[in-house]
Amino acid sequence: MATEQSHPTGAAASGNERDSQPAMGSRVPALNSRALVAGRGIYVGDITLPGMLHMALVRSMYAHALIKSIDTSAAEKTAGVVCVVTGEEIRRNTKPIPQPYNKAGIGVHAYDWYALAHDKVRYVGEAVAVVVAEDKYTARKAAELVEVDYEELPVVPDAESGMAPGAPLVEPSWGTNLVMERVSDTGDVAGSFAAADGVIKGCLSTQRYSASPMEPRGYAASYDTFRDQLTVWASTQCPHPLRTYIAHIIGMEESRVRVIQPNVGGAFGSKIPTYQEEPLTAYLARKLGRPVKWIEERSENLLTGGHAREQKVHFEAAYKRDGQVTGLKAKIVADVGAPAALAGWEMSLVTTFCIPTVYKIPNCHVELYPVVTNKCPWNAYRGFGKETASFLMDRVMDGVAQATGLDRVAVRMRNYIQPEEFPYQQVSGVILDSGNYPGAMRKLLDLVGYEDFPKLQAEALREGRRIGLGLGQELVAEGCSLPTSLLVAGYDGATVRVNPSGQVTVLTGVTSPGSGNETSIAQVAADTLGVDVNTVRVIQGDTETCPWGLGNYSSRAVIMGGSATFVAASELKEKILKVAGHMLEVLPADLQCQGGKIFPKDAPARYVSFNEVVNIIYSDTFGIHAKEIEPGLEATRYFRHPNIYQEGDPQGRSSAYPSWPNAAVGAVVEVDPASGGLKLLRVCMVHDSGVVVNPMLAEGNVHGGIAQGIGGAIYEHLVYDENGQFKTGTFMDYTLPTAVEIPPLELAHQETRSPFTPLGTKGVGESGVLGILGAICGAVENALPELDLRLLEMPLAPERLWRAIQAAPKRAANGGGSVR
Amino acid sequence: MITQEFEFRAPDKLDDALSLLAEGGDDIKLLSGGMSLMPMMALGLVRPRLVLSLNRIDGRSFVREDRDALRIGAGTRHYEILHDPLVARHCAVLAEAAAFVGDMQVRNRGTIGGSLAHADPAADYTPVLVAAGARVIARSKKGEREIAADKFFTNLMETALKPDEIVTEVLVPKLGAARGAYTRLHRVEGNFAIVNAAAILSDKSARIALGGVGSTPVALDVSAELARGVSADALEAVGRRVRAACTEAPADLNASADYRRQMAAVYAGRALSVAAGRTPSQQTPEAGRKSAPSASTPRKSAAGAVGGMLRTAVAVSVNGQPRRVEADNRMVLADLLRDVIGLTGTHIGCGTGSCGACTVMLDGRTVKSCSVLAADVDGCAVETIESLASDIHNLHPLQESFVRNHGQQCGYCTPGMVMSALQLLRDNPNPDPAAIRHGISGNLCRCTGYQFIVNAISDAARALGAAKPA
């Protein structure tokens, strides 16, 4: 965010000199928390400028229709309306929203998406026209008066219909509804199935889902006519790329556009550019010469704010009697919604990258079919397709355990990639940096009390309560880097500035969507320079002041931004040590910075203060101690992650993800078989995100991930009917879990360093979301051992679970004992 | 956001309200709590010409004994019913139902009369009132009449009320030696019941009533089935009758008609079992735990409709400062605070009363300020998040605890969460984690998974307790 971070109470502004402990690894409270708890955060909705106008969208009521004509006269006549703009004007005066990478270059269909639809609409909610008015009530009221004459077209309501022969085409110029096709085959799949002791198969499905940040989208734009300067305040994750895109779309020089990201009220991927409303707000501010603001309603966010996850995976797994999974076939069909310019459908591609996650299965056949439909386009959402891969593999492992009669843990242990095998190239080509999967699982078994659970289960059963324990194991791909992309790449920058008084300012290219990564970055800078964390201020999210950077997604803030901060701060440290060495007559290499002091490693009492050295560098540039170094104490450095391979290997496989945090999760549930009701009693997780900079913030992040995972497993579901009409436009229909649904969350850390980042960090932003799906399914099955229940369809809403229980065959009697 | 303009009136006297209603035609909406009306207006599902608020009429909130019954004023808010000692003593099952209504903020604002008149088929009070044989008292200019609860609900969101009538009281028979229980099935806390069931059981008779299974409640006398007590066979027999009776169960996103029928049987059985296990004097855990905090201060204002009836002059105290504003009637309290007064700490996350980001104190209790009309707070006192800390060094102990425990991430839900936590700790200074989770269930958070929020509130309770003199 663009505002500076405040110091916690009592932070001395003057002194770095103190016996502080290292900041990294400690539970430093979030630097911006005091303002946020006081209600003093500043979000886009809080920004009011003189003469500000308000914009409201006219949205398509049809899933697929030609726009025959638009009558704006009634809206225009409404008192307080300033203008009404339709797609025709946008088509004439702006360029299509840029794609996040060169799609044609890799054989992916692209679509020229404009800030307003002009000839046809492809989903309910697509923006057709815009009304600008003096106040928000008038804008919305007038938007209802715009009359659009549509001619309905046949609808593609889901992926299966879209793949059927003769299906209507969402984008006729493609000649297909497939965004692309991908078939990958490694090892000897047919051989592995032929030699198997058994095969399990099924079709798993994850439902359409919404990120639902508590702050919906919002943009405000102001154009200074006399200076040709546009300022856009955006609830976005990526201010710099957004600036480039907006400048391109509305035809301005990039250097005359400034994007400011104020506080963001959550994003989770869904605020990655570019939506129609972002350039639209900018275009209108420039057109009208007055500030224009758009704050999304929740119903609009659910309808158009990016959807995710709707996938089916048809799978078969070949196994040996000892639990080894020797072969895997997976056919993934994704319903990715209408074509757009969002980084959305790629989530289904990432599912294929991650299979078979933490396991060694050399023989894999994976097919991917992302299908466009007449629904809201996908946009990025936490998990980014990885959740489906982890869910699949958890279901495979539990399925093999059921089929072989082996313990669920034993089957996983039999198949894990071992700690000494890293870096490990997975069959898809990705290179897993590091990990200790059996270690994390063993730690989890202790945490969740796996050995003793059957006793608890038996006790509960005596009270008539059906409880069960399930396991999940997630593998999270982080630090994404796509070829030919301005938006998605595995690098970022930071400027570190030691001010004359010794306080430190860090300006980063990465941003915070509200997760608090600025605090972790301050901790990195503090420890690198050996100063107190409270003297470090981090500034993010302003293209005018911060170095170019790609913002926030794929857990990159600490991986890329933290590493860049470390590299830049290290450069300054080198200068500081040179001067200090001169002052102390000690070689710089023999010096240490800590607690605001610089001293010989073997003689801590003989120190100079950090501030004194800084003062000499600034004020005695030509003096004896500083004359050998370049003046100034400011460095901008970029970090490029070394574990990314864009060129194909001999088999043509590349590796877009350099960082692979992972976790083992255990869920304890209570099932009410009579209703299908499900109550989570505990969730335990051992996560391995490499070196953890701030355990409290990391845990907070993982907690949030788990809660979103639980939402996806049981409660949340975006529903369309067969005509592409949207049915879940409020939080009464799209039910987010409350504090009552989320159980106590218990976490433990395992730290397996990444060998590829200077601090060993791997990223923690998406951890928690993935493993919980399989863990909950496993727990329900474990609670009802007398039933041959195999849960593959999400979400486990009461009726679905009740029907599954009704339909499940009884197992051959084995005394009702616990099946593990 | 409400887009359609409307007139707003808030008379001081019931007679004036009745007159307006008698003159007004059908496109008048009465506003009692507004917990259903406001979201419906925000979504454009209801577009009245005139909103007639009953909130300024004194004496609509009470619970009194009247021989064998309790008289409950139609303006009695759900939290008052939940904590009322007479309700706890004579009809605890009503408080049990009140505990399920929405969430804390909804219970603070919503009224029993409003809930009845709205007639949602899955409303929590409905099965209890029907099973208990309650009567609804309605008044018009022409006089007063009593309507039996089972005759009151006539169709989906339709009642026996005539257009010129207002619910004034509910007469609930004292249960005496009978025992009651209320159960429900739902997706998430605070959401509509998929089905709900109430049972009233005495030595001689057994009655059940079910909601969510048709446009009106389904009531059954199951005395015959339970003549020999509550056994598995008896409940099976009840279940058969319930399934047979619920022929008009609706299908929606949450449940098919068949599932609703099946669940009606399951939950009817549960209500009966729970009731059978209770002693007549036994209270539900939450009911009557403490007496309700004193009701809001009497409201005084000379303000009224201005500007062609589409705007209303409002005098309101905000964080102790008197404010006079002229509000567009479409403006909700959250907009008044944010756009007019400039207090932007109150956030809007959904605009339909679901997320709680806009939670503020209204006359001393939390409400969702997106679901209260600005015009309707005339004469009230509002406290916002900004009232808790004078500057960054002087946060409220609760806020300090959030900082210490990382109870916030993006900060968007945080102000509302803090206000709800404040209400929770005022009502219950030593809540256990389950009580905390229940108390903040009207506030959605998407970042934290709630764990550190629960920790922060627990920690604050300890800190605040320790700070008090022994």
Boltz contact constraints between the chains, C-beta under 6 A:
constraints:
  - contact:
      token1: [A, 6]
      token2: [B, 392]
      max_distance: 6.0
  - contact:
      token1: [A, 9]
      token2: [B, 393]
      max_distance: 6.0
  - contact:
      token1: [A, 29]
      token2: [B, 403]
      max_distance: 6.0
  - contact:
      token1: [A, 33]
      token2: [B, 403]
      max_distance: 6.0
  - contact:
      token1: [A, 33]
      token2: [B, 408]
      max_distance: 6.0
  - contact:
      token1: [A, 34]
      token2: [B, 392]
      max_distance: 6.0
  - contact:
      token1: [A, 34]
      token2: [B, 403]
      max_distance: 6.0
  - contact:
      token1: [A, 36]
      token2: [B, 408]
      max_distance: 6.0
  - contact:
      token1: [A, 36]
      token2: [B, 411]
      max_distance: 6.0
  - contact:
      token1: [A, 36]
      token2: [B, 414]
      max_distance: 6.0
  - contact:
      token1: [A, 37]
      token2: [B, 399]
      max_distance: 6.0
  - contact:
      token1: [A, 37]
      token2: [B, 402]
      max_distance: 6.0
  - contact:
      token1: [A, 37]
      token2: [B, 403]
      max_distance: 6.0
  - contact:
      token1: [A, 37]
      token2: [B, 408]
      max_distance: 6.0
  - contact:
      token1: [A, 37]
      token2: [B, 414]
      max_distance: 6.0
  - contact:
      token1: [A, 38]
      token2: [B, 389]
      max_distance: 6.0
  - contact:
      token1: [A, 39]
      token2: [B, 345]
      max_distance: 6.0
  - contact:
      token1: [A, 39]
      token2: [B, 385]
      max_distance: 6.0
  - contact:
      token1: [A, 39]
      token2: [B, 386]
      max_distance: 6.0
  - contact:
      token1: [A, 39]
      token2: [B, 415]
      max_distance: 6.0
  - contact:
      token1: [A, 41]
      token2: [B, 411]
      max_distance: 6.0
  - contact:
      token1: [A, 46]
      token2: [B, 344]
      max_distance: 6.0
  - contact:
      token1: [A, 137]
      token2: [B, 330]
      max_distance: 6.0
  - contact:
      token1: [A, 140]
      token2: [B, 1]
      max_distance: 6.0
  - contact:
      token1: [A, 140]
      token2: [B, 3]
      max_distance: 6.0
  - contact:
      token1: [A, 141]
      token2: [B, 3]
      max_distance: 6.0
  - contact:
      token1: [A, 213]
      token2: [B, 446]
      max_distance: 6.0
  - contact:
      token1: [A, 214]
      token2: [B, 349]
      max_distance: 6.0
  - contact:
      token1: [A, 214]
      token2: [B, 357]
      max_distance: 6.0
  - contact:
      token1: [A, 214]
      token2: [B, 412]
      max_distance: 6.0
  - contact:
      token1: [A, 214]
      token2: [B, 413]
      max_distance: 6.0
  - contact:
      token1: [A, 214]
      token2: [B, 446]
      max_distance: 6.0
  - contact:
      token1: [A, 215]
      token2: [B, 412]
      max_distance: 6.0
  - contact:
      token1: [A, 265]
      token2: [B, 410]
      max_distance: 6.0
  - contact:
      token1: [A, 265]
      token2: [B, 412]
      max_distance: 6.0
  - contact:
      token1: [A, 266]
      token2: [B, 410]
      max_distance: 6.0
  - contact:
      token1: [A, 266]
      token2: [B, 446]
      max_distance: 6.0
  - contact:
      token1: [A, 266]
      token2: [B, 447]
      max_distance: 6.0
  - contact:
      token1: [A, 297]
      token2: [B, 351]
      max_distance: 6.0
  - contact:
      token1: [A, 298]
      token2: [B, 350]
      max_distance: 6.0
  - contact:
      token1: [A, 298]
      token2: [B, 351]
      max_distance: 6.0
  - contact:
      token1: [A, 514]
      token2: [B, 409]
      max_distance: 6.0
  - contact:
      token1: [A, 514]
      token2: [B, 410]
      max_distance: 6.0
  - contact:
      token1: [A, 515]
      token2: [B, 409]
      max_distance: 6.0
  - contact:
      token1: [A, 516]
      token2: [B, 409]
      max_distance: 6.0
  - contact:
      token1: [A, 674]
      token2: [B, 266]
      max_distance: 6.0
  - contact:
      token1: [A, 675]
      token2: [B, 185]
      max_distance: 6.0
  - contact:
      token1: [A, 675]
      token2: [B, 263]
      max_distance: 6.0
  - contact:
      token1: [A, 675]
      token2: [B, 266]
      max_distance: 6.0
  - contact:
      token1: [A, 696]
      token2: [B, 406]
      max_distance: 6.0
  - contact:
      token1: [A, 700]
      token2: [B, 406]
      max_distance: 6.0
  - contact:
      token1: [A, 700]
      token2: [B, 409]
      max_distance: 6.0
  - contact:
      token1: [A, 700]
      token2: [B, 448]
      max_distance: 6.0
  - contact:
      token1: [A, 700]
      token2: [B, 452]
      max_distance: 6.0
  - contact:
      token1: [A, 703]
      token2: [B, 448]
      max_distance: 6.0
  - contact:
      token1: [A, 703]
      token2: [B, 449]
      max_distance: 6.0
  - contact:
      token1: [A, 703]
      token2: [B, 451]
      max_distance: 6.0
  - contact:
      token1: [A, 704]
      token2: [B, 447]
      max_distance: 6.0
  - contact:
      token1: [A, 704]
      token2: [B, 448]
      max_distance: 6.0
  - contact:
      token1: [A, 704]
      token2: [B, 449]
      max_distance: 6.0
  - contact:
      token1: [A, 706]
      token2: [B, 449]
      max_distance: 6.0
  - contact:
      token1: [A, 707]
      token2: [B, 449]
      max_distance: 6.0
  - contact:
      token1: [A, 715]
      token2: [B, 188]
      max_distance: 6.0
  - contact:
      token1: [A, 719]
      token2: [B, 253]
      max_distance: 6.0
  - contact:
      token1: [A, 730]
      token2: [B, 352]
      max_distance: 6.0
  - contact:
      token1: [A, 731]
      token2: [B, 350]
      max_distance: 6.0
  - contact:
      token1: [A, 731]
      token2: [B, 354]
      max_distance: 6.0
  - contact:
      token1: [A, 732]
      token2: [B, 354]
      max_distance: 6.0
  - contact:
      token1: [A, 733]
      token2: [B, 253]
      max_distance: 6.0
  - contact:
      token1: [A, 735]
      token2: [B, 187]
      max_distance: 6.0
  - contact:
      token1: [A, 735]
      token2: [B, 188]
      max_distance: 6.0
  - contact:
      token1: [A, 735]
      token2: [B, 191]
      max_distance: 6.0
  - contact:
      token1: [A, 736]
      token2: [B, 444]
      max_distance: 6.0
  - contact:
      token1: [A, 738]
      token2: [B, 188]
      max_distance: 6.0
  - contact:
      token1: [A, 738]
      token2: [B, 189]
      max_distance: 6.0
  - contact:
      token1: [A, 738]
      token2: [B, 441]
      max_distance: 6.0
  - contact:
      token1: [A, 739]
      token2: [B, 437]
      max_distance: 6.0
  - contact:
      token1: [A, 739]
      token2: [B, 440]
      max_distance: 6.0
  - contact:
      token1: [A, 739]
      token2: [B, 441]
      max_distance: 6.0
  - contact:
      token1: [A, 739]
      token2: [B, 450]
      max_distance: 6.0
  - contact:
      token1: [A, 740]
      token2: [B, 189]
      max_distance: 6.0
  - contact:
      token1: [A, 740]
      token2: [B, 437]
      max_distance: 6.0
  - contact:
      token1: [A, 740]
      token2: [B, 441]
      max_distance: 6.0
  - contact:
      token1: [A, 741]
      token2: [B, 188]
      max_distance: 6.0
  - contact:
      token1: [A, 742]
      token2: [B, 449]
      max_distance: 6.0
  - contact:
      token1: [A, 742]
      token2: [B, 450]
      max_distance: 6.0
  - contact:
      token1: [A, 745]
      token2: [B, 449]
      max_distance: 6.0
  - contact:
      token1: [A, 745]
      token2: [B, 451]
      max_distance: 6.0
  - contact:
      token1: [A, 799]
      token2: [B, 255]
      max_distance: 6.0
  - contact:
      token1: [A, 799]
      token2: [B, 259]
      max_distance: 6.0
